[in-house]
């Protein structure tokens, strides 16, 4: 067998200039004797019709040269004047595949043919990888081959989905992680499957599913189930190209150990959809710049009903950055838009989540009818449109959150809030919803992220949760049962209760820091002026511990706190709230109503001071989950109620037993 010298028609150069009419000769490196080359492969095999030696190049500096098999040459190029341009020793024709050998260091010798049999490339199926040519047919043939197919660096354009079946195995050169916007993948470094189709409903680039996108399976009887087996998708980047609705669609893909790992996806509507994944052990999957969500896991987005969308015993490491590019997120209105990770997970699941820079919430976690327990690791949540939300539904038990670093990602936003929403079986937010057994309540552990003057809040409509091994956590609405003071305050008023002023807030507050130029700060509550006893929380503002005067130093409108003069650089600003209000319900009777119902009426009340122009003493007459009533009486006639005089103070503190966080 013979081989061409580099290529059948080689062009030679002299210092960058075509060596027109030059010569090239072939000699033995050891004896310097001339050795024949040939004009065709057949001539070389038959060793007939040899080329001239030296061989004169044509006007383009070219010649057709085939080398003899298993022969070593010395090659000399000369220009038209006979001057030597270069000399190269030990030039050999390639070894024959069927007789050549390969011997690794410390290993055994094998034929080149057997070695090459180990590697199948997607280019073996005709893929071009230039980002323009439609490689769908080649990629689908590779998927159907059952071979372990390697994707060298390149951009493999597809006009429709590449559909996985049992034993489809793709391994690429490299995925592409893009924590920040503005970065693009490289055809020379990454293995990219790029969607170039027409888009539209259920459009997809890679479908890891035995059924079409959005079509529920029908065969669930082992061993002939719709579950895919022995598939692999690794080290590949998928580009939805702002066309594919679901660039990576995964359904009934389970029973694997890292069947999907080191895969990155960008620029879809929802980049990654996972449904019906049972006993699915995935590795790291990244999602970037989806127009809507980064991940949708276990959510019935197709309206299947039943349980086919549930995911349980699902394990994955998820990275979501800069999703929600359509910018439609509005907290508590379009609350799921722009979310980094939306996941309804079932029993035995464990997710590791990193979420940064998403337009909406960092993560939304809920349960399914398959129940719990499940564990969620929030490794790093920063710079998202809002903090994570947890939906607590009936039947979903044992949810545990192991928290890492939580931060709003801005020096002007000094709080990060975890939203816990108790929901009924229909999904409607319901006060104090959750499992009856306290051992099945969700647990938040090691809540961190108090960086600088940033605080972590839990805003919950249910008390059915627990917080452990955490410090500095503040509670809005419902504190977990048994976690100390949930409301306190001091009121000042006149005898007719026509002017009620909050002097000291509840245990909820926002902290900020001045920078010398900022005058407006965003509060966590919609507030009213401190002289107005309304249903909205009242707010008191302190700068370096000094109480500020309303209108003189600041004003409040909705969620905006505006200073008359920008606080100087480095000063500490605190806005304190109270969700309690005071009303006179009769002679000597005053009711303090909480902003939100508590767990029950079994809380402790401390009345620290009652004072006014008149004399008297007070006691707690009654209490309920939403309020308590005090009575003031004349000490001379204890049975006679008496109103407090002008300038009275009432200070109170309400708590459950337990240690404050």
N, C-alpha and C positions, 0 to 999 in steps of 0.2 A: 504494500500500500504506500502511496506517495502523498505528499502534502505540499501546498504552495508555500513559497517563501513569504511569510506574513499574510499577503493576499495574492491572488493569481496575477494581478497586474499592479506592481509596486511602483510608486513614484519616488525618485531619488533627488536629493537637493545638495547643492554646494553652497554652504553658508547662507541658507535661506533662499537661494536662487535655484530654479529648476536646472538640474544637471543635464541639459540637452546635449545629445551627441557624446556624452561621457561614456565610460565603460565600467563594467562591474565584472570581476573575476572571482572564481571560487577555487580554493586550494586546500590541501591538507594542512591542518595546523602543525602537524609533527614533521612532515617531509617537504612541505611547500609545493608538492606536486599538484598539478591541475586536476580537479575532480569535476565530473560532468554534472550539469543540470539539464532540465528538459522543458519543452514548450507545453506539454500536456501531461495530465496524470497518467494516461495510458502509456505514453512514451516513457515516463519515469518508471512505471511498473515493469515495462518490457526492456528498459534500458536501451532504447533505440531513438534515433533522430535527435541526438543531443544538441543543446544550444551551442553556439560559438562560445569560446572561453579564452579571452575576455569576450563579453557580450556587449555590443554597442547599444546604448539607450536611444530611444526615438526623440523627436523634437520636443516631446512633453516630459522628457527625462524618465520614461517608463519602459518596462520590459516584462514579459510573462515568464515566470521562473517557477518550476516545480523541483523540489529537492527529493533525493533518493531516501527511502526509508532507513532509519537507524544509521545515518552517516553524519559525521561531524565535519563542518566546513570552516575554513578561514575565508572571510569575505573582504574584498578590497574594492573601494569605489574611487575612480579617477575622473577628473574633469576632461573637457574636450582637448585640453593642452597636455594631457598625460600626467598631470600633477595628482598625487594621492590626496584625496579628501579625507578619508578615514579608513581604518582597518579594524575588523572585529573578528576575534578568535572564537572558536568553540560554538559555532552556530549549528544547532541540530534541528532536524525535522521533528515534529511531535511524535511521541511514542504511539504505537498502535493501541487502540483502546482494548482490543481483545488479547494483546500480549503484554502491554505495558503493566507495570506494577506500582503499588503504593505501599510504603512502609513508614508508619509513624514512629517517632522516637520511642524506643522501648517496646514497640508493638511488633506484630507479625506482618509479613508481606502478603498483599492481596492484589488481585488484578484491578486495573483502573475501571473496568466495566462493572465489577461488583461494588466498588466504592461509589461510583456514580449512580448506581441503582438505589442508593440510600436517599438521595435527594431528588425531589420532584418540585420543579418551579412552576408558578402560574404561567410563566412564559412558555413552558412546554405545551400549554393548551392554546397558545396563540395570543396571550395577552400582550399588549403593547406597553401600557403604562405611561403614555405621554400626556394624559389628562384631557385629550381631545377625542381620540379613537374610542368608540363604544366597545368596551371589553366585556360586556355582559355575557355574551355567548361563551367566551373563554372562561370566565369566572364560574359560570354555572356548570360548565363541563368539569372544571376542577372540583367544585363542590360535590358533584355526583360521582366522582371517580373513587371515592373512599380512600384516596391517598393522603398522606401527610404533605400538604402543599405549602411551599415556602413562597412568600411575597418579597422579592427584593425591593429596594427603595424605588418608588415610582408613584404616579397618580393614576389609578385604575378607574376610569370613568365607566359608570353603568347607567343605563337608561331606565332600568326597573330594578326590582329587588333581586339580590342573590339569595336563593332559598336553601337553607340548610336542611339536611336529612340526617338519618343515622350515619355516623362515621364521617361526616364532613369535618375536615380538620384544616384550618388555616392558621399559619404562623407567619407573622410579618417581620420586617427588619426593625421597626420601631413605631410605637404610638407617638402622640404629640400632645403634651400637656401645656396649656396656655392659661396660666393663672391671671395674667393681665391681658387686656385687649391690645390689638395692634400687632400681634405676632402672627406669622403665617408659617405653615409647614413647608418643608423642602422636598422636592422630588428626588434629591440626591441623598436624603437622610431618612425619610419616613416612608412607611408603606401605607398609602392612603386609598381608600375606596370612596370615590366621589360620585354623588348622585347628579346626573345631568338630565333626568327625565322631566316630564311635564308637571310633576307635582300633583296636588289635589288630594282628595279624601283618601286616607289610608295609604298614601304613597310612602315608600320605604326603600332604604338602600340595602340593608342586610336584615334578613328575616330568619331568626333562629326559632323556627316553629314548623311543625308538620302541616299546619293549616294556614290559610290565607290570613292576612292582617284583618282583625276584627271578627273573624269567624271562629265560633266556639267549637272545640273538639267534640267527637261523638263516641270514641272508643276508649273506655277507661278500665277495661278488664285486663289485668295482667295475664300473660306477659305481653300481649299485643296491644299496648296502649298507645296513645298519641304522644307520650313522652319521648323526646329525643334521647338517644343514648350515644355515648362515646364520641361526642362532638368536641371540637376545640376551636376557640377564637382568641388569639393572643397576639399582642404586640402589633396591633393594627389601629389606624386612625380612620374614622368614618366622617365624611363631610356631607351634611345634608344640603349644603349649597343654597340655603334659604329657599329650598324647593320641596324637599321631602318632609312630610308631616311627622313621621316617626323614623328617623334614620336608622335606629337600632330597635328592632321589635323582638321581644323574647317571650315565648308562650310555651308552657308545658316543657320547660327545659330544666330538668333536675337530675338528682341521683348522680351528680358529678363532683369531682374534686377539682376545683378551679377550671371548669369547662370554659369559662370566660374570664380572662385575666389580662390586665395591662391593655385595655381597650379604651380609646378616647373618642368622643363624638362631639361634633359641633354643628351649629347653624341649622337645626330643625325647628319644628313647632314645639314638640316635646321630644327631646333628643333620645331618651331611653325609656321604653315601656316594658315593664315586666309584669306578666300575669300568669297565674296558675303554676308558679314555680315551687315545687315541693322538694324538700331535701336538696336544695340547690346551693352548692358551695362555690361562690364566685370569688374572684380576687378583686383587684382594683379596677374601677371603671370611672372615667372622667367625663364630665359633661360641661360644655362651654358654649355660651352665646346662643342658646335657644331663644326663639321669640317669645315662648310662653314659659314652660317649666324645664328644668334640667332632667329630673327623673319623675316618672309616675309609676309607683310600685303597688300592686295589689288593689288598685282603685278601678272600679267597674266603669271605665270610660266608654264602653260600648253598650251598656245597658243589658248585659247578659242575664243578670239575676243569678240566683242559685249560689254556688260556691266556686265556680270555675275560675274566677278572677283572683281568688285568695292565694296568698303566698305564705307558706309556713315552713319552718326550719330553713329559712333563707339567710344566707350569710354573705355579706359583701362589704367592700370598702369603697365608699362613694365620695367623689370629689365634684363639687358643683361651683362654678365660678361664672359670674357675669351673665347669668340667664335672665330672661324677661326683657329682651331688647325692645319689645313693642311698648314697654312702659305703661301698662294698663293697671298696675297694682295700686289699690287704694285699701288701706287697712280697714277690715271689717265690712267692706263693701264688695270689692273684687279680691277677697282675702287670699285666694289660692293662686292668683295670677303672679307670674314672675318668681315662683317659688324655686328654691334650689333643689330640694328633695321633698317630694310628696309621697309618703309611704304608709300604707295600711298593712301592717304585718301581723302574722299569727304566731302561734305557739312555737317555741324553740328558735325564733329568729334572732339574729344578732347583726346589727348594722353599725358600721363605723362611718361617721359623716364629717367631712370638712366642707364648709360652705362659706364662700366669700363673694362680696360684690354683686349679689343678685338683686334685681330690682324689687322683688317681693321678700317674703319671709325666708329665713335661712333654711328652715325645714318645717314640715307639717307632718306629725306622726299620729296615726290612729290605729285602732285595732279592727279586727275582723271577727266574723262569727266563729272562726276557728280558735278564738280565745288566746290566752297567754300561757306561760309568761314569755316575755321577750326583752331583750336588752339593747339599748341604743347608746352608742358612745358618741357624744358631741365633742370631737377633738378640738375643732377650731372653727368658731362661727364669728365672723367679723365683717363689718361694713355692708350688711344687707339692709334691705328696705325696712325690715322689722325683725324682731326676735322670733324664735321658734314657737310653734303652736302645737299643743297636745290635745287630741280629742279623746275624751274618756267615755266609752260607750258601754252599755250593759253587756256582760259576758266577756269583756276583754279585761283580763286580770293579770296581775304580776308584772306590769310594765315598769322597767327600771332604767333610769337615765344616769349614765356615768359621764359627768360633764367635765370638759376641759376648759378651754379659754373662750369666753363669750364677751364680745365687745362691739359697740355700735360702729367703731371704725372712724369716729370723728371727734375732734377735741371739743366741738360745740354741742355734742350730744352726750350727756353724762349719765345715761342709764341704758341698760339692756334688759328687756322684759321677756320673760317666758310666759306664754299665755296657756292656761289650762282651762279647757272648756268641757264641762260635763254635758253629755248629750243623751237624749232618750233613744229608744230603738228606731225612731224615724229620723234621727239625726239632728233634731232641733235642740238648741242650747237649753238646758234645764238645770235650775238651781239645785245644787247638792246631789247631782246624779253621780253614780259610781257604785262599785260593789259594796255589798253590805258588810262583808267580812273585812276588817281592817288589814288583815294580812295580805289582801289582794289589791290594796290601794297602790297607785304608782309611787315610786320612790325617786327622789332627786338626790344624787350623791355628789359631793366634791364640786359644788357649783363654784366656778371661779370666774375671773375676768375683771375683778376690781382693780383696774389699772388706772393709776392717778386718781382722779375724782369721779370715776365711773362706778355706778352702783348696779347691782343685780336685783331685779324685782320679779316676783311671781304674781301674776294677775289671774285670779281664779274665781269661777262662779260656784265652786264646790270646795268643801273642806276636806274631801276624801283623798288626801295625799299626804306624803311625809317628806321631810327634808332632813338629810343626815350629813354629818361631816362637812358642814358649810358654815361660813361666817359672813356677816354683813348683809345677809339676804333680807329684803324688805317685801312686805305683802300688800297687795291691793285687792280689795273686795274680801275674799275669803282666805284667812290664814289657815294653815293646817291645824287640825284639832290638837290641842295640847302644846301649842308653841308660844305661850306667853301673851303679852299685851297685844290686843288687836285694835284698841281705840282708846284715845285719851284726849283731853282738851280742857280749856278754861274759857268760860263765857263771862262777859261783862254786859250788864244791861240796866235799864231803869225799872221802876216798879211796875210799869204798864207793859213791859216787854216790847216797846215800840222800837227800840234800838238795840239790837243784839250784836255784839262784836266778838269775834273769835280772837283771843289773845295768844293762844298756843295751839299748834296743830296736832293732828293725829301722828301716829308713828310712821306715816308715809311722807317722804320728802324727795325732792330733786336737788342735786348738787351741781353747781357749775363753777367755772373759774374765769375771772375776768382776764381780758387780753389788752385792755386799754382802748379798744376801738368798737367792740361789739356792744350794742345796746339792747338787742332783742334776743331772747332765749326761748326755746320751745319747752313747754311744760308737759308733763305726762297726763294731765287732766284738763278738761275744760273748766275754767274757774271763773269766779265772780269777785268783785271787790270785797275786802274784808269787813266792810260795814253792812253787808247785805246778807241776811240770813235766808238764803235760797236753797233750792234742792241741789244746786251744784256745789262742789267742794269750795270751802273758803281757803284762802291762801295767805300766809304771812311770810315776809321776805326778810332775811338777815344777810348782812355783808360783814364778814369776819366776826360773826356773833352779835352784831349790833342790829337791833330791830329797825327796819326802814319804815318811813311814813308814806302811806298811800297818797298818791298824786304829787306829793313833794319830791319823793325819790323815785317812784315807779308807778306804772299802771298795769292793769291786767285786762286782756280781752281774749276770751276763748282760751286757747292754749298758748297764747303769746304773752310773755312777761317782758315789758319794755321799761328800761331805765331812762330817766331824764338825762342823766350823764353816764357815759360808758364807764363801768367799773374798771378801776385801774388794774394793771397787769398783775396777775398772781393772787388777787384777793379771792377768798372763798365765798361763794354765794349759795344760800340754802333757801328753798321754797318749801314751806311746811303746809300740809293739808289737814283738813278735817272733813270726814264724811258724815259728821253728826250734826244734828240741829236741835234747838231747844224751843219748846213751846209751853205756854202756860195753859193748862187744861182745867183750871179751877182755882179757887182760893187756896193758896199755899201748895198747889200741885203743879209740878213741872215735869214734862216728859222729854227725855233725850232719845232721839231716834237715830239709829245707825243708818249709814248710807246703804248698807247691804245686810241682809239677814245673816245671823250667825248660825253656828252649828246647832245650838239649842240654848235654853235659858240657864244652863248650869255654869255660868261664868261668874267670876269674882268682880265685885264693884268696890272701888275705893273712892269715897268722897273726901278729898283732902282739905277743902276749905269752903265754907259758906259764910258770906259776910255782907253787910249792908248797913244802911242808916238805922234800920230797926234791929231788934234782937230776935234770936230764935235758934233752933237747931233743926237738923234734918235727918231723915232716914229714908231708906229705900222701901217704897211701899209695894212695888210689884216689878216684875221683869218678864220679858218675852224675848223671842229670838231676834226681833227687830228693834227693841227699845226697852227702856226701863223708866220708871216713874219715881220721883222723890217727893216727899212731903216736908214742908217746913211748918213748925208749930211754935207757939209761945211757951217758953219754959214754965211760966207761972200756971198756965192752963194747958197741959200737954194735949188735951183732946181738941183744942181749938186751932184750926189751921190759920196761918198768918202769912201774908205776902211779904216777900223780901223788900227792903227799902231800896231807894235809888243808889246806884253804884255797887250793886251786889256782885259778888264773884261766885261762880260755881266751878270747881275743878274736879275732874273725875278721871278714873282710869279703869278700863275693863280688860280682864285677862282670863285665860284658862290656865290651869296649873301647868307647870313645865318650865323649861329654861328658854329664855329669849334667845333668838338667833342673832 
